[in-house]
Amino acid sequence: MKFSVIIPVYNKANCIGEALNSVLNQTYSDVEIVVVNDGSTDNLDLAIKDYQNIKLINQDNAGVSVARNNGIKQATGEFICFLDADDLWLENHLETLNSLILKYPNEKFFLTSHEVDYLNGKTRLSKDLLVNYPDDFLCENFFKLLNSLGDGLINTNCTCINREFLLENELFFEPGEKIGEDTDMWFRIALRTPVVVSKNITTKYRREFSTATKQSSSNLEWMFARRIEDISKMQIDEQVKLECEKLIDRYKMGCSRELMTARKRKQAKEVLKTVKHKSAKSRISKVLCCLPYWAFDLACRIYFGK
């Protein structure tokens, strides 16, 4: 079995059928489907009863991180993929990943591009951030790429990781975290290995079905940002470490900007004091934090993406 797709589900009986069909309709079919029922109270059993060859894992409600971790541990595929129960894979998803794996046989972490569908009918394509890049490429320093492009490049449904690599490095989702537990996982992987990036659009993230709670970043609860001391001690490439620390500095400046917008200037200043690099503590940081969001985002991409 080459791929295992892990689908955590909690009360998504109304749309999981579409997600499952999008996996079954792949042009590349060597895939194991692992559905992890996180204590659903709706008619999930009825919704999936006609689907054959699905590995169903039932657990008490413990959150999406625990569900995904259980899926990783019980999957048998060489590579792990993820799909949220309210989103879709396009039929080329696994074919694209398989081609990338054949082209980059020594790599462990693969990322395709995605489409985001908004409630107002608008659509955003993540590949639009990559206009100056080839159709696929090996990114040795993913954090440098993020610092220059900004947010919106990575999506859980687009990721593919070698399962043995995850187990050997004990890389799992952080249980109990509700703010950015997925990006925390991808960034911890990217600290340890390069990322192969494809501009092929292969998944669809549907805002209309999403139940993710938009949390204010001003509470500084993002798990990955709280790992900064551990990251500084890691034996990894110094340039990767530097760009990672710059990304966290940018996040903290975003938190400071939100606090300033909320007229919590004392708290905003305290957050600014926690940024690691002197360049981000200069007067320019205070100017950036006073900008409108679109200008702040652009200025950060220029400032941190140097």
N, C-alpha and C positions, 0 to 999 in steps of 0.2 A: 504494500500500500504506500503510494508516494505522498498523498496529502490527507490530512485529517482536518476537517473544518469543525470548529467548536462554536455552537450556537447556544449561548445562555438565554434562558427565557423566564420571565416572570409576568404572568397575566397578559400574554400576547397571543392568545388563541385566535384573535380576530385577524392577525396578519402573518403568523408564522408559516402558513401554507405557501404564501408568496415567496418567502425567504427560502423555504425548502425547495420549491419548484425552480428557483433561480440557480440552486446548486445542481439539481438533477438535470437541468438543461445545458450544462456546461459542454463545450466542444471537447474538453479533455475530461475523461470520466473516472480516472483512477483516484477515487476519493472516498474517504470514510466520513460519514456524517455523525457527529456526536452532539446530541441535544441534551443540555443540562437544565432540568426543571428545578428552578430555585424556589420551590414551595408555592407554586402557582395555585390560586384559588378559583380560577375560571375553568372552562371546559377544554383544557389543553389536550387531555387524552383523546377526546372526541375529535379535536382538530387535526391530530396526527395519526389517527388509527388506520388510515388507508395508505400510509407511507411505509414501504418495506425497507428492510436492511438499515434501519436507523438504530444506533446505539443510544438508548435512553438512560440517563443518569438522574435519579430523583434524590433531592436533598432538602432538608429543612431550609426555610428562607434564611440565607446568610449573606446575600449580596452578590453582585456581579463578579467581584474579584475571586471569591471562593468558588463560584460556579466555573469560571474560566480555569482556575487552577485544577479543579477536579477533572475538567475536560483534558487538560494537558497531561495529567498523570495517567489517565485511562485511555488516551489515544494511542494508536499503533502506527500512525503514518510517520514517514521520514521527516516531513515538514508539517508544521502547524499553521493553520489559517484561522481567521475569526470572521464571524458574521453575526451582527446583532439581529434579533428576531424581527425587527421592524424595518430592516434595510434589505437591499438586493445586491446580488452579484450580476453583472452583465455576463453573457455567455462566453466571453473571451477571457474571463478572469484566470482560470487555472491554466489555460493554454499559454497565456502571457507569462505566468509565473514559471511554468515548465520550460519555456524558451529561455527565460532569464537564468534559470538554474543550469541549463545545458551550456549557456554561453559563459557563465561565471561559476564553474563547478566547485571552486574552493571557498565560496562565500556562504554566509550563514543567515543573512538578514536581507529580505527583499521587500520592496515597496512599489506598488502601482499607483496610478493617479485615480481620482474619484470625482464624481459629480455630486453637488449638493443642491437639492430641490427645496426651495423655501415656500412658505405658506402663501406668499403673494404671487406665486407663479414664476418667480425669477430663478435662474439657475447659475451656479458658479462652478467652474472647472478648475481643479487644482493645477492642471498642467499649464494654465495661463501664467503661473508663476515661473515656469521653466522655459520661457520663450528663447532664452539664450543658451540652452543646453541641448545636447543630442537626444535622440529618441530614448536611449537608455544609457546609463553611465554608472561607474563605480565611484561612490562618494566616500573618501577616506575620512573626512571630518564633517559629519552630518550637522554638527552644531554651527560650524562656520557657514554652511549652506542656509540654515535657519536664521542665523543672524543677518544675513544679507537679503533674504526673501520675506521674512516675517512669518506670520501664522498662516495656517490653512493648507500646509503641504501634506501632513500625515493624518491618516484616518485609520481607526482600528480595523475596519473591514478590508483594508488594502494591504495589511501586513502579512508576511509569511516568514517563519523562522524555523531553522533546523531544530527538531525536537531534542536531539542528543545534546546540542549546544545549550539549550535551556536547562536541561537536567544537570549537566556537568557543572554549570555555573550557578545552579540553584536560583534561577531567575523565574520568579513568579509575581503575580499581581499582589499588591499590598492589601490584605483583608481589612475591611472596615473603612477604607478611604472612599470619600464621595466626590472629591474635587481632583480631577485629572489623574485618576489611578491608571488610566490607560497610557497617557503620555509619560507618566513616571516609568512605566514598564518599558516603553520604546526607547526612552532616553537612557535608561540603565543598560539596555542592550547595545545602543549606539556608542556608549562609552567603551565597550569591549570589542567591537567589531565594525568594519565598514558596512555601508548600506548600498545595495544596488537599487537604483531608482529608475522607474519606467514612466514615460509620458503617456502610455496607453491608458485611457479611461476604462476601468474595468468594474467599478462598483458605484452604487447609487445610495447616498445618504438622504433619507426622507425626513425632513423636519416635521411634516404633518403628523407623523406617528411617534416622534421622539418624545420620551417622558423624562429625559435628562433635565435636571434642575440647573438653571443658570445661577451659579453662585457668584457673588461679588469677589473679585480677586483681592479686595482690600483687607480681607481677613487673614491673608498670608497663610492659608491652610494647604496650599498645594504641596503634596508630599515630596516631590522632587526637589523643590526649593529648600526644604528642610533637611535634605541630604548633603548640603554644601560642605560640611566639615568632613564627612566620610569621603566625598569626591576629592577634596583637596589632598587626602592621604593616599589615594589610589595610585598604584604603579601602572600608569597608562601614559600614552603619548602626551607630552607636555602641551603641544598645540591643541590637541583635542580637549585637554583639561582647561586650557585658557579660554577657548571658545565656549565651552560649557559654562564656565564661571561668568563669562560675559552675558550669556543667555539668561542666567539667573539674575544677574544685575539688572538686565532689561526688565525682567518680570517684576522685580522689587520696585523699579522706577514706575512701572505701570500701576502697582499698588499705591505708591506715593501719589501719583497723579489722581487716582480715584479719591483718595483721602482729601487731597487739596480741593477737588471738585465738591466734595461733601463738607467743605469748610473745617476739616479736622487738621489744621495746619501743624499742630504740635505733633500729632501722630505721624503725619506725613514726613516731618523732619526726622523723627526717630527711625522710620523705615529707611530713609536715605542714608542714615549713618551705618546701616548694615550692609550696604553694597561693598563688594570686596576690593575692586580695583580703583586706584586713585583717580584714573581718568574719568570714572563715572561719579566721583565725589566732587568734581569741580563745579564751578558756577553753571556750566552748561547744563548739568543735570537738573538744576532748579528751573532753568528756562524751559527745558523739554517738558517737565512735569506740569507746566502751566499752559501748554498748548492744547487746542482742540484735539480730539482723539485721532482724526485722520492725519493731522499734521504731526502729532506725537509719534504715530506709527511710522510714518515716512522718515521722520528725523532719526528715529531709533535704528531703522534699517540702514541708514547712511552712517550714523555715528558708530554703531556696534558692528556693522558689516564691513568695516575697513579691512 
